[in-house]
Structures are given as C-alpha cells and as structure tokens.
Amino acid sequence: MDWPATLYGWTDWLFGLSSKAEALGFGQMAARAFVMYIVLLIVVRSGKKRFLGRATAFDIILVIMLGSIAARAITGGTAFFAAMLALAVLVFMHWVFSAIARDSEFFSGLIKGHSTGLIKNGKVDQKALRAAHMSNDDLDEDLRDKGVDDPAKVAEARLERSGKLSVVKKE
C-alpha cells in the first residue's frame, strides 16, 4: 500500500470519514471532538480578541456559526475537513470585516450598529428608551447595577452596541 492510501486509510479509520453519521463509533466521535476543539482554539485565537469580549451582534453571529459547523463536523452531519476549512474562512471574513469597520465609520455602523444615548444631563430620553425596547424599570435596574440610584445624577448614559449600558456620573 502506498503512503497516501495508508494515510487516508488511517484518518478514515480514526475519524470515520467515509462513515454515515449514525455509524460513527464512540472513539471516532471522541477523536473528532478532540481535533475540533484544538482547531477551534487555533482558529479563534487567530481571530481578534474582541469578538470574545464585548460582543456585538456581528460577533455573536460568528460564534453561533462556528458552534453550528463544529457540532455538525463532530457528529458527522457534514464533511469533517471541509468544516474545518469553513471555520477558518468564517474567522478570516470576520477579521477582514472588522479591519474594514475599524477604518470606516459607515461600514462599522452597518455591521456593528450604533450606541444609543438614553440619558443626557440627568434627563431620560423616553423616545430613545422606547426605540431600544427598554422600560424605565430596565433602565433603573441597569443604573443601579452601575451604582446610580437616580437618573438625575447621570451626565450621560448610552446603550452600547454590545447591549450594555455605559454611565458617566455627574461630578
């Protein structure tokens, strides 16, 4: 047997590459999960750090897609090595889009959204609050979380693109 056939035979045996999903054994699923975990670590670490931190919808979509593709690859719902390539392509696309968004305010707003001012000089903007689908109780809860018990004590509060409230207290 020549080397490529031996290598293919070995990887097919280890990962069940030619098997249907329902025919995968415990060892093959474990091998797929092990390799996919390592691949995801490499792919995610090669992306930018921010998409794991203060996530916007742009970042969350990537995480959902990565999880979906990885899960299908582990359980045999899609081609194993093609799924790994798809993961790398998605993270690369995310990296490119975020680099463009860094330099283009228009593109950044298009894919990441904009923050919304909710309080300015102690006055709550009820129209902005409604547009953000927040009640006064939601705002009060977020303010308390920031150590503020009265909107009048706030110089500015913004609902950030990540969905978190940022607060600048009056001095």
C-alpha atoms as an extended CHARMM CRD file, in Angstrom:
* protein
*
       171  EXT
         1         1  MET       CA              0.0000000000        0.0000000000        0.0000000000  PROA      1               0.0000000000
         2         2  ASP       CA              1.4250000000        3.4170000000       -0.9360000000  PROA      2               0.0000000000
         3         3  TRP       CA              1.7550000000        6.2500000000        1.5940000000  PROA      3               0.0000000000
         4         4  PRO       CA             -1.2910000000        8.4130000000        0.6210000000  PROA      4               0.0000000000
         5         5  ALA       CA             -3.5920000000        5.3870000000        0.7100000000  PROA      5               0.0000000000
         6         6  THR       CA             -2.1790000000        4.4170000000        4.1000000000  PROA      6               0.0000000000
         7         7  LEU       CA             -2.5920000000        7.9570000000        5.4320000000  PROA      7               0.0000000000
         8         8  TYR       CA             -6.1540000000        8.1390000000        4.1050000000  PROA      8               0.0000000000
         9         9  GLY       CA             -6.9440000000        4.7120000000        5.4920000000  PROA      9               0.0000000000
        10        10  TRP       CA             -5.6220000000        5.7180000000        8.8950000000  PROA      10              0.0000000000
        11        11  THR       CA             -7.5470000000        9.0240000000        9.0110000000  PROA      11              0.0000000000
        12        12  ASP       CA            -10.6840000000        7.3000000000        7.7020000000  PROA      12              0.0000000000
        13        13  TRP       CA            -10.4120000000        4.6870000000       10.4550000000  PROA      13              0.0000000000
        14        14  LEU       CA             -9.6950000000        7.3040000000       13.1520000000  PROA      14              0.0000000000
        15        15  PHE       CA            -12.3590000000        9.8500000000       12.1900000000  PROA      15              0.0000000000
        16        16  GLY       CA            -14.8680000000        7.6930000000       10.2920000000  PROA      16              0.0000000000
        17        17  LEU       CA            -14.5840000000        9.9380000000        7.2340000000  PROA      17              0.0000000000
        18        18  SER       CA            -16.4080000000        7.5220000000        4.9290000000  PROA      18              0.0000000000
        19        19  SER       CA            -18.9870000000        6.5080000000        7.5310000000  PROA      19              0.0000000000
        20        20  LYS       CA            -22.5180000000        7.8340000000        7.8230000000  PROA      20              0.0000000000
        21        21  ALA       CA            -23.2450000000        9.8520000000       10.9610000000  PROA      21              0.0000000000
        22        22  GLU       CA            -25.2140000000        7.0630000000       12.6180000000  PROA      22              0.0000000000
        23        23  ALA       CA            -22.3320000000        4.6100000000       12.0240000000  PROA      23              0.0000000000
        24        24  LEU       CA            -19.6910000000        6.6680000000       13.8510000000  PROA      24              0.0000000000
        25        25  GLY       CA            -18.2750000000        4.9030000000       16.8810000000  PROA      25              0.0000000000
        26        26  PHE       CA            -17.5050000000        6.3640000000       20.2860000000  PROA      26              0.0000000000
        27        27  GLY       CA            -13.7960000000        6.5330000000       19.5030000000  PROA      27              0.0000000000
        28        28  GLN       CA            -14.3920000000        8.3060000000       16.2010000000  PROA      28              0.0000000000
        29        29  MET       CA            -16.6860000000       10.8640000000       17.8490000000  PROA      29              0.0000000000
        30        30  ALA       CA            -14.1120000000       11.3910000000       20.5990000000  PROA      30              0.0000000000
        31        31  ALA       CA            -11.3150000000       11.8370000000       18.0240000000  PROA      31              0.0000000000
        32        32  ARG       CA            -13.4420000000       14.2970000000       16.0430000000  PROA      32              0.0000000000
        33        33  ALA       CA            -14.2870000000       16.2450000000       19.2070000000  PROA      33              0.0000000000
        34        34  PHE       CA            -10.6300000000       16.3410000000       20.2930000000  PROA      34              0.0000000000
        35        35  VAL       CA             -9.3810000000       17.5700000000       16.9260000000  PROA      35              0.0000000000
        36        36  MET       CA            -12.2570000000       20.0510000000       16.5110000000  PROA      36              0.0000000000
        37        37  TYR       CA            -11.5250000000       21.5130000000       19.9450000000  PROA      37              0.0000000000
        38        38  ILE       CA             -7.8690000000       22.0540000000       19.0040000000  PROA      38              0.0000000000
        39        39  VAL       CA             -8.8720000000       23.5130000000       15.6170000000  PROA      39              0.0000000000
        40        40  LEU       CA            -11.3890000000       25.8670000000       17.2390000000  PROA      40              0.0000000000
        41        41  LEU       CA             -8.7500000000       27.0420000000       19.7290000000  PROA      41              0.0000000000
        42        42  ILE       CA             -6.3520000000       27.8020000000       16.8820000000  PROA      42              0.0000000000
        43        43  VAL       CA             -8.9820000000       29.4390000000       14.6840000000  PROA      43              0.0000000000
        44        44  VAL       CA            -10.4700000000       31.5590000000       17.4700000000  PROA      44              0.0000000000
        45        45  ARG       CA             -7.0410000000       32.5860000000       18.7920000000  PROA      45              0.0000000000
        46        46  SER       CA             -6.0130000000       33.6330000000       15.2840000000  PROA      46              0.0000000000
        47        47  GLY       CA             -9.0630000000       35.8990000000       15.1200000000  PROA      47              0.0000000000
        48        48  LYS       CA             -9.2510000000       39.1260000000       17.0250000000  PROA      48              0.0000000000
        49        49  LYS       CA             -9.6390000000       39.1030000000       20.7950000000  PROA      49              0.0000000000
        50        50  ARG       CA            -12.5920000000       41.4550000000       20.8640000000  PROA      50              0.0000000000
        51        51  PHE       CA            -15.1760000000       39.0460000000       19.4660000000  PROA      51              0.0000000000
        52        52  LEU       CA            -14.9290000000       37.0460000000       22.6800000000  PROA      52              0.0000000000
        53        53  GLY       CA            -15.1890000000       40.1060000000       24.9060000000  PROA      53              0.0000000000
        54        54  ARG       CA            -17.7850000000       42.8100000000       24.3950000000  PROA      54              0.0000000000
        55        55  ALA       CA            -19.7270000000       41.0370000000       21.7070000000  PROA      55              0.0000000000
        56        56  THR       CA            -21.9400000000       42.8430000000       19.2350000000  PROA      56              0.0000000000
        57        57  ALA       CA            -24.4690000000       41.0640000000       17.0260000000  PROA      57              0.0000000000
        58        58  PHE       CA            -21.6650000000       40.8910000000       14.4330000000  PROA      58              0.0000000000
        59        59  ASP       CA            -19.5540000000       38.8640000000       16.8770000000  PROA      59              0.0000000000
        60        60  ILE       CA            -22.3810000000       36.7160000000       18.2290000000  PROA      60              0.0000000000
        61        61  ILE       CA            -23.3540000000       35.5940000000       14.7360000000  PROA      61              0.0000000000
        62        62  LEU       CA            -19.8110000000       34.3410000000       14.2030000000  PROA      62              0.0000000000
        63        63  VAL       CA            -19.8290000000       32.4080000000       17.4750000000  PROA      63              0.0000000000
        64        64  ILE       CA            -23.1750000000       30.7630000000       16.6320000000  PROA      64              0.0000000000
        65        65  MET       CA            -21.9770000000       29.8050000000       13.1590000000  PROA      65              0.0000000000
        66        66  LEU       CA            -18.6930000000       28.3930000000       14.4860000000  PROA      66              0.0000000000
        67        67  GLY       CA            -20.5560000000       26.3040000000       17.0450000000  PROA      67              0.0000000000
        68        68  SER       CA            -23.0350000000       25.0250000000       14.4930000000  PROA      68              0.0000000000
        69        69  ILE       CA            -20.4070000000       23.9970000000       11.9470000000  PROA      69              0.0000000000
        70        70  ALA       CA            -18.1690000000       22.4160000000       14.5890000000  PROA      70              0.0000000000
        71        71  ALA       CA            -21.0660000000       20.4350000000       16.0560000000  PROA      71              0.0000000000
        72        72  ARG       CA            -22.0860000000       19.0970000000       12.6450000000  PROA      72              0.0000000000
        73        73  ALA       CA            -18.4830000000       18.0870000000       11.9210000000  PROA      73              0.0000000000
        74        74  ILE       CA            -18.1880000000       16.2410000000       15.2380000000  PROA      74              0.0000000000
        75        75  THR       CA            -21.4640000000       14.3620000000       14.8370000000  PROA      75              0.0000000000
        76        76  GLY       CA            -20.8690000000       13.5180000000       11.1780000000  PROA      76              0.0000000000
        77        77  GLY       CA            -23.5300000000       15.8290000000        9.7590000000  PROA      77              0.0000000000
        78        78  THR       CA            -21.0170000000       17.3540000000        7.3490000000  PROA      78              0.0000000000
        79        79  ALA       CA            -17.6010000000       16.5870000000        5.8840000000  PROA      79              0.0000000000
        80        80  PHE       CA            -15.0320000000       16.8290000000        8.6820000000  PROA      80              0.0000000000
        81        81  PHE       CA            -12.1190000000       18.5590000000        6.9250000000  PROA      81              0.0000000000
        82        82  ALA       CA            -14.4020000000       20.7930000000        4.8430000000  PROA      82              0.0000000000
        83        83  ALA       CA            -15.9680000000       22.0120000000        8.1000000000  PROA      83              0.0000000000
        84        84  MET       CA            -12.5310000000       22.9240000000        9.4540000000  PROA      84              0.0000000000
        85        85  LEU       CA            -11.8910000000       24.9690000000        6.3090000000  PROA      85              0.0000000000
        86        86  ALA       CA            -15.2830000000       26.6680000000        6.7070000000  PROA      86              0.0000000000
        87        87  LEU       CA            -14.3630000000       27.6390000000       10.2850000000  PROA      87              0.0000000000
        88        88  ALA       CA            -11.1200000000       29.2230000000        9.1250000000  PROA      88              0.0000000000
        89        89  VAL       CA            -12.8850000000       31.0930000000        6.2940000000  PROA      89              0.0000000000
        90        90  LEU       CA            -15.5190000000       32.4990000000        8.6740000000  PROA      90              0.0000000000
        91        91  VAL       CA            -12.9290000000       33.7550000000       11.1620000000  PROA      91              0.0000000000
        92        92  PHE       CA            -10.8880000000       35.2390000000        8.3000000000  PROA      92              0.0000000000
        93        93  MET       CA            -14.0050000000       37.0030000000        6.9410000000  PROA      93              0.0000000000
        94        94  HSD       CA            -14.7690000000       38.3140000000       10.4410000000  PROA      94              0.0000000000
        95        95  TRP       CA            -11.1970000000       39.5810000000       10.7390000000  PROA      95              0.0000000000
        96        96  VAL       CA            -11.3940000000       41.3330000000        7.3350000000  PROA      96              0.0000000000
        97        97  PHE       CA            -14.7980000000       42.8770000000        8.0870000000  PROA      97              0.0000000000
        98        98  SER       CA            -13.6310000000       44.1190000000       11.4850000000  PROA      98              0.0000000000
        99        99  ALA       CA            -10.4850000000       45.6200000000        9.9110000000  PROA      99              0.0000000000
       100       100  ILE       CA            -12.6280000000       47.4590000000        7.3500000000  PROA      100             0.0000000000
       101       101  ALA       CA            -15.0340000000       48.5500000000       10.1000000000  PROA      101             0.0000000000
       102       102  ARG       CA            -12.1010000000       49.8960000000       12.1220000000  PROA      102             0.0000000000
       103       103  ASP       CA            -11.3020000000       52.3200000000        9.3090000000  PROA      103             0.0000000000
       104       104  SER       CA            -14.8120000000       53.0380000000        8.0230000000  PROA      104             0.0000000000
       105       105  GLU       CA            -17.3980000000       54.5580000000       10.3270000000  PROA      105             0.0000000000
       106       106  PHE       CA            -20.1360000000       53.8210000000        7.7750000000  PROA      106             0.0000000000
       107       107  PHE       CA            -19.2110000000       50.1330000000        7.4750000000  PROA      107             0.0000000000
       108       108  SER       CA            -18.8010000000       49.8350000000       11.2410000000  PROA      108             0.0000000000
       109       109  GLY       CA            -22.2820000000       51.2160000000       11.7990000000  PROA      109             0.0000000000
       110       110  LEU       CA            -23.6560000000       48.9330000000        9.1030000000  PROA      110             0.0000000000
       111       111  ILE       CA            -22.3530000000       45.6800000000       10.5930000000  PROA      111             0.0000000000
       112       112  LYS       CA            -21.9980000000       46.5550000000       14.2700000000  PROA      112             0.0000000000
       113       113  GLY       CA            -24.6910000000       49.1730000000       14.8360000000  PROA      113             0.0000000000
       114       114  HSD       CA            -24.5060000000       52.3750000000       16.8700000000  PROA      114             0.0000000000
       115       115  SER       CA            -24.7670000000       53.2380000000       20.5310000000  PROA      115             0.0000000000
       116       116  THR       CA            -27.9330000000       54.9870000000       21.6950000000  PROA      116             0.0000000000
       117       117  GLY       CA            -27.9980000000       57.9140000000       24.1160000000  PROA      117             0.0000000000
       118       118  LEU       CA            -30.5810000000       57.2770000000       26.8360000000  PROA      118             0.0000000000
       119       119  ILE       CA            -29.7340000000       59.9620000000       29.4090000000  PROA      119             0.0000000000
       120       120  LYS       CA            -28.1800000000       63.3730000000       28.8320000000  PROA      120             0.0000000000
       121       121  ASN       CA            -27.5840000000       65.7760000000       31.7430000000  PROA      121             0.0000000000
       122       122  GLY       CA            -29.8900000000       63.8100000000       34.0290000000  PROA      122             0.0000000000
       123       123  LYS       CA            -32.8080000000       63.7490000000       31.5720000000  PROA      123             0.0000000000
       124       124  VAL       CA            -34.0630000000       60.4100000000       30.2720000000  PROA      124             0.0000000000
       125       125  ASP       CA            -34.7960000000       60.3620000000       26.5380000000  PROA      125             0.0000000000
       126       126  GLN       CA            -38.0900000000       58.4350000000       26.5380000000  PROA      126             0.0000000000
       127       127  LYS       CA            -38.1640000000       58.2050000000       22.7260000000  PROA      127             0.0000000000
       128       128  ALA       CA            -34.6930000000       56.5890000000       22.6550000000  PROA      128             0.0000000000
       129       129  LEU       CA            -35.7020000000       54.2970000000       25.5220000000  PROA      129             0.0000000000
       130       130  ARG       CA            -38.7600000000       53.0960000000       23.5680000000  PROA      130             0.0000000000
       131       131  ALA       CA            -36.7020000000       52.6550000000       20.3860000000  PROA      131             0.0000000000
       132       132  ALA       CA            -34.2910000000       50.4600000000       22.3870000000  PROA      132             0.0000000000
       133       133  HSD       CA            -37.2530000000       48.4120000000       23.7130000000  PROA      133             0.0000000000
       134       134  MET       CA            -36.3260000000       49.2980000000       27.2760000000  PROA      134             0.0000000000
       135       135  SER       CA            -38.7150000000       50.2080000000       30.0450000000  PROA      135             0.0000000000
       136       136  ASN       CA            -37.9510000000       52.7230000000       32.7680000000  PROA      136             0.0000000000
       137       137  ASP       CA            -37.6200000000       49.7440000000       35.1110000000  PROA      137             0.0000000000
       138       138  ASP       CA            -34.9680000000       48.2130000000       32.8010000000  PROA      138             0.0000000000
       139       139  LEU       CA            -33.0610000000       51.4920000000       32.8160000000  PROA      139             0.0000000000
       140       140  ASP       CA            -33.3490000000       51.8170000000       36.6080000000  PROA      140             0.0000000000
       141       141  GLU       CA            -32.0400000000       48.2720000000       37.0320000000  PROA      141             0.0000000000
       142       142  ASP       CA            -29.0420000000       48.9480000000       34.7760000000  PROA      142             0.0000000000
       143       143  LEU       CA            -28.3470000000       52.2240000000       36.5860000000  PROA      143             0.0000000000
       144       144  ARG       CA            -28.4540000000       50.5010000000       39.9900000000  PROA      144             0.0000000000
       145       145  ASP       CA            -26.0150000000       47.9380000000       38.6170000000  PROA      145             0.0000000000
       146       146  LYS       CA            -23.6730000000       50.8850000000       37.9520000000  PROA      146             0.0000000000
       147       147  GLY       CA            -24.1820000000       52.2880000000       41.4580000000  PROA      147             0.0000000000
       148       148  VAL       CA            -26.5970000000       55.0530000000       40.4300000000  PROA      148             0.0000000000
       149       149  ASP       CA            -29.9580000000       55.4040000000       42.1960000000  PROA      149             0.0000000000
       150       150  ASP       CA            -31.2990000000       58.4230000000       40.2770000000  PROA      150             0.0000000000
       151       151  PRO       CA            -31.0440000000       59.3540000000       36.5740000000  PROA      151             0.0000000000
       152       152  ALA       CA            -30.6040000000       62.9920000000       37.6550000000  PROA      152             0.0000000000
       153       153  LYS       CA            -27.1060000000       62.0090000000       38.8700000000  PROA      153             0.0000000000
       154       154  VAL       CA            -26.0670000000       60.9250000000       35.3740000000  PROA      154             0.0000000000
       155       155  ALA       CA            -24.1990000000       63.1790000000       32.9480000000  PROA      155             0.0000000000
       156       156  GLU       CA            -24.6400000000       60.6490000000       30.1310000000  PROA      156             0.0000000000
       157       157  ALA       CA            -25.8210000000       57.0590000000       29.7550000000  PROA      157             0.0000000000
       158       158  ARG       CA            -25.5890000000       55.1540000000       26.4870000000  PROA      158             0.0000000000
       159       159  LEU       CA            -26.8550000000       51.7580000000       25.4300000000  PROA      159             0.0000000000
       160       160  GLU       CA            -23.7340000000       50.4450000000       23.7320000000  PROA      160             0.0000000000
       161       161  ARG       CA            -23.5980000000       48.2570000000       20.6190000000  PROA      161             0.0000000000
       162       162  SER       CA            -22.9450000000       45.2840000000       22.8830000000  PROA      162             0.0000000000
       163       163  GLY       CA            -26.2820000000       45.8750000000       24.6670000000  PROA      163             0.0000000000
       164       164  LYS       CA            -24.6170000000       47.0370000000       27.8840000000  PROA      164             0.0000000000
       165       165  LEU       CA            -25.3360000000       50.3760000000       29.4940000000  PROA      165             0.0000000000
       166       166  SER       CA            -22.3870000000       52.7100000000       29.9750000000  PROA      166             0.0000000000
       167       167  VAL       CA            -22.8160000000       55.5050000000       32.5050000000  PROA      167             0.0000000000
       168       168  VAL       CA            -20.9070000000       58.7170000000       33.1400000000  PROA      168             0.0000000000
       169       169  LYS       CA            -21.8950000000       60.1480000000       36.5210000000  PROA      169             0.0000000000
       170       170  LYS       CA            -22.1740000000       63.8760000000       37.1890000000  PROA      170             0.0000000000
       171       171  GLU       CA            -19.3900000000       65.2720000000       39.2660000000  PROA      171             0.0000000000
